[in-house]
Amino acid sequence: MTQKRTLWGIGSARALRVHWALIELGLEYRSERIQSRSGETETPAYRRLNPRGKIPVFEDGGLVLSESAAIVTYLAETYGNGRLIPAEGAERAKYFEWISFISMEIDATTLYVLRRHEALAHIYGEAPTANAAARGYFDRMINAAAREIEDGRRYLLGAGFSGADIVMTTCLDWALSYDVPLPEPWLAYRERTIARPARGRAVAANAVT
């Protein structure tokens, strides 16, 4: 019997990651189209799913998961059959290295600062010094990481597309939306990842309108 799969959340880069992984893997799921800062994450029913009141949240039968990178990894390990995550060895270790680097050094430490204090400054307040520091740190980290993909590889782990590519691409999209410059290797890489048919379908599934 097929487990009931439900994804809560649309309209954010992090929700997009989960839509994309589900579509890459050809999994059927129900989409609950709730958004951040809409009041929809504050209801008692949703807070029982995720007391932190964030999206996305993914339900798979009795399992409830939050944190987009964790959900993408769970989907890959549970349903991938060799897709989206390496099965073993050094390549698998590199997957987790990339996921950790992207989540911490690119997303949380830099882009989320810009999200709060530029895009949402009317809510969280202006912080020009923090924004400038975030932009400088992003530039340093993204240029250092570019050296790892200058060897002609198609995706982060080589020839095979993975969940790490999903998470990285959403961060590159995010950076461009804030007019953060990207080095040429990352621009070329992003052109390859966004050309995947599943990405276009995920963008449509994640769209607010």
C-alpha positions in Angstrom: 0.0 0.0 0.0 1.4 3.4 -1.0 2.1 5.7 1.9 0.3 9.1 2.0 2.8 11.8 1.1 2.0 15.5 1.7 4.2 18.5 1.3 3.2 21.6 3.2 4.6 24.8 1.7 4.8 26.8 -1.5 6.4 30.1 -2.5 9.8 29.7 -0.9 13.2 28.5 -2.2 13.3 25.9 0.6 9.9 24.5 -0.4 11.0 24.4 -4.0 13.8 22.0 -3.0 11.3 19.4 -1.8 8.9 19.8 -4.8 12.0 19.4 -7.1 13.2 16.2 -5.3 9.7 14.7 -5.4 9.3 15.4 -9.1 12.9 14.2 -9.9 12.0 10.9 -8.2 8.6 10.6 -9.9 6.8 10.4 -6.6 3.1 11.3 -6.2 2.3 13.7 -3.4 -0.3 16.1 -2.2 0.6 19.7 -2.0 -0.8 21.8 0.9 -0.4 25.3 -0.5 0.4 27.3 2.6 2.9 30.2 2.7 5.2 31.8 5.2 4.1 35.0 7.0 0.5 34.4 5.8 -0.9 33.2 9.2 -1.3 29.7 7.8 1.7 28.4 9.7 0.3 29.8 12.9 -2.7 27.6 13.2 -2.9 25.0 16.0 -3.1 22.1 13.5 0.0 23.2 11.7 1.9 23.9 14.9 1.2 20.3 15.9 3.1 19.3 12.7 5.9 21.8 13.2 6.1 23.7 16.4 8.6 26.1 14.8 5.9 27.3 12.4 8.2 27.0 9.3 7.8 25.6 5.8 8.3 23.2 4.3 7.1 20.2 6.2 6.8 16.8 4.7 4.6 13.9 5.8 5.2 10.4 4.7 2.8 8.1 6.4 3.5 8.6 10.1 6.8 10.4 9.5 6.9 14.2 9.8 10.0 16.0 8.7 11.0 19.7 8.5 14.3 21.2 7.2 14.5 21.1 3.4 17.9 19.6 3.1 16.9 16.8 5.5 13.7 16.1 3.5 15.6 16.0 0.2 18.1 13.6 1.7 15.4 11.4 3.1 13.6 11.2 -0.2 16.8 10.3 -2.0 17.7 7.6 0.5 14.2 6.2 0.8 13.0 6.3 -2.8 16.0 7.2 -5.0 17.3 3.7 -5.8 20.6 5.2 -6.6 19.3 8.6 -7.7 19.9 11.9 -5.9 22.4 10.4 -3.3 25.4 8.1 -3.7 25.0 4.7 -2.0 28.4 4.6 -0.3 32.0 5.6 -0.1 33.8 8.8 -0.9 31.1 10.1 -3.2 28.5 9.8 -0.5 30.8 11.6 2.0 31.2 14.4 -0.6 27.4 14.6 -0.8 27.1 15.4 2.9 30.1 17.8 2.7 28.3 19.8 0.0 24.9 19.7 1.8 26.6 21.0 5.0 28.6 23.7 3.3 25.6 25.0 1.3 23.2 24.9 4.3 25.6 26.6 6.7 28.0 28.8 4.7 25.9 29.8 1.8 22.3 29.7 3.0 22.2 30.4 6.7 25.3 32.5 7.2 25.0 34.8 4.1 21.8 34.6 2.0 19.4 34.4 5.0 21.0 37.6 6.4 20.2 39.3 3.2 16.7 37.8 3.2 16.0 39.2 6.6 17.7 42.6 6.5 17.2 43.6 2.8 14.2 41.8 1.4 12.3 41.8 4.7 13.9 44.8 6.4 10.4 46.1 7.1 9.9 43.2 9.4 13.4 42.5 10.8 15.0 45.9 10.6 17.8 47.3 8.5 21.3 46.1 9.2 23.6 47.5 6.6 26.8 46.4 8.3 25.6 42.8 8.6 24.4 42.9 5.0 27.8 44.1 3.7 29.6 41.4 5.8 27.2 38.7 4.4 27.9 39.8 0.8 31.6 39.8 1.4 31.5 36.3 3.0 29.3 34.9 0.3 31.8 36.2 -2.3 34.7 34.5 -0.5 32.9 31.2 0.0 31.3 30.9 -3.5 34.6 31.7 -5.2 36.5 29.2 -3.1 33.9 26.5 -3.9 34.0 27.4 -7.6 37.5 25.8 -7.8 35.9 22.4 -7.1 33.8 22.6 -10.2 36.4 24.0 -12.6 37.4 20.4 -13.7 34.6 20.1 -16.2 32.2 18.1 -14.0 28.5 18.5 -14.9 27.2 18.5 -11.3 28.6 18.8 -7.8 29.4 15.1 -7.5 30.5 14.6 -11.1 28.2 13.2 -13.8 25.3 12.3 -11.5 22.7 14.9 -10.4 22.1 14.8 -6.7 20.1 16.4 -3.9 23.1 18.7 -3.2 22.6 20.1 -6.7 18.9 20.9 -5.9 19.9 22.7 -2.7 22.8 24.6 -4.4 20.7 25.7 -7.3 18.1 27.3 -5.1 20.8 29.2 -3.3 22.3 30.4 -6.6 18.8 31.6 -7.7 18.4 33.3 -4.4 21.8 35.1 -4.7 20.9 36.3 -8.2 17.6 37.7 -7.0 19.6 39.9 -4.5 22.0 41.0 -7.3 24.9 39.0 -5.7 27.4 38.3 -8.5 28.3 34.7 -9.2 31.6 33.5 -10.8 31.4 32.1 -14.3 31.7 28.4 -13.2 28.6 28.7 -11.1 26.7 30.5 -13.8 27.5 27.7 -16.2 26.6 25.1 -13.6 23.3 26.8 -12.9 22.4 26.8 -16.6 22.8 23.0 -16.6 20.7 22.4 -13.5 17.8 24.7 -14.3 17.5 23.1 -17.7 16.3 19.8 -16.1 12.6 19.2 -16.9 11.8 18.4 -13.2 13.1 21.8 -12.2 10.6 23.6 -14.4 7.7 21.4 -13.1 8.9 22.1 -9.5 8.9 25.9 -10.1 5.3 25.6 -11.3 4.3 23.5 -8.4 5.9 26.0 -6.0 4.4 29.1 -7.6 2.0 31.1 -5.5 -0.3 32.0 -8.4 
